[in-house]
Amino acid sequence: SLANQLSDTVFPITIIKVQGNQLYINRGNDGGLKLGDQFIVYQPGEDLVDPQTGEHLGATETEVGKVKVSRINPKFTIVDIIDGTPSEIQEGYILRRPVVQPGANKKASAKKTSAR
């Protein structure tokens, strides 16, 4: 999991083709993906540079949709759009795993327990 996170940071999961409600991404069998995995799609934006050091810090990103892994091939994967429209999503956009907030599952478990 840590290796996949590092890989996703250095070499982001990127859309290589849009075809209807399906997107083709640059990860295959060795990409750490599983059928049913969900991702958020981001439109890359303006580069962010530290004015004092000149260091490139990344870029702004705008969320444009959500996708779900439907087929994993040796060199690429197909994901289905589950939120958003193909007209909002383009080649070169980035997929990121949803961030799970610490303690989020504990709250949900507490609610289920108290409802019994």
Helices and strands as residue ranges (DSSP letters): H 2-10, E 13-19, E 22-25, G 29-31, E 38-49, E 56-72, E 77-83, G 86-88, E 94-96, H 104-115
